[in-house]
Amino acid sequence: MPELPEVETIRRDLEKKIAGEKIKNIEILATKSVHNKSTDFLNVLVDNNFKHIERRGKLLMFALDKADKYAFLLVHLKMTGQLIYRNKKQLLAGGHSQTAMVTNVPNKFTRVFFTFNDGGQLFFNDLRRFGYLKLVSKEEKEKIVANNFGIEPLTPDFTLEAFVRLFKKRQTNIKALLLNQKLISGIGNIYADEICFCAKILPTRKIIDLSSLEIKKLYKCIEDVLKIAIANRGTTFNNYVDSDGQSGSHINFLNVYGRDGEKCKYCKGVILKIKHAGRGTHFCSKCQK
């Protein structure tokens, strides 16, 4: 599943490419991908435009210029969703740009696509059909954010004091805390493992056993790991691509995730993988304590 760095990469790309561009037409190829009546979806969006694009955790929120009953289009990529943009020149060249693309569009996994007045198109692809697009009011959007998302890393709200408060009166382990979207938004399996490695702490540790210094290390590592991953345009293992259809390069910089059986880059020990917190969990038994 795309996590915070991947979704933020897409958000930044699309805001540059489609914000302010009037929507000329929409094709819904899979009605289950749209969580509104198709007629409502089309009536609201055609001849409208996106003022800007927000993100909370792994959820994208497209703010509508003409906002009456509906003010936002929510897009969640879930496991295999993609948002790929092609400008008019690329489309005339057969869906390609001058650089090699990972994904050509449209394809058999294209569920919805938007055509803009400038000739560009935005494709929502989804292999497993878990992702969705949904029009909501401003009040509904705010309720969804308040009820489902905790503090957002890389924002002014993500302070050390706020992070420390998450540890009070909780008996869970570190990885489960990092994955809890109602506590911290946007961290998934990849970056939870990488954050724990960065802090040199085993993901299986109980949070009540952490020292104040270790909590500070975790806090700093969350910001450091996510910033580097965004700079590298995310991590691609299977389905994630950016808005150009390109793979993220951060896979080349991972220290533990997906490297089970390989040598640690620092101590030359072996990276292990276990089932923990309901997920495959990677760590170095020598570096992490």
Buried (B, 14 or more C-beta within 10 A) or exposed (E): BBBBBBBBBBBBBBBEBBBEBEBBBBBBBEEEBBBBEEEEBBBBBBEBBBBEBBBBBBBBBBBBBEBEEBBBBBBBBBBBBBBBBBBEEBBEEEBBBEEEBBBEBBEEBBBBBBBBEEBBBBBBBBBEBBBBBBBBBEEBBEEBBEEEBBBBBBEEEBEEEEBEEBBEEBEBBBBBBBBBBEBBBBBBBBBBBBBBBBBBBBBBBEBEEBEEEBBBBBBBBBEBBBEBBBEBBBBBEEBBBBBBBBBBBBBEBBBBBBBBEEEBBEEEEBBBBEEBBEBBBBBBEBBBE
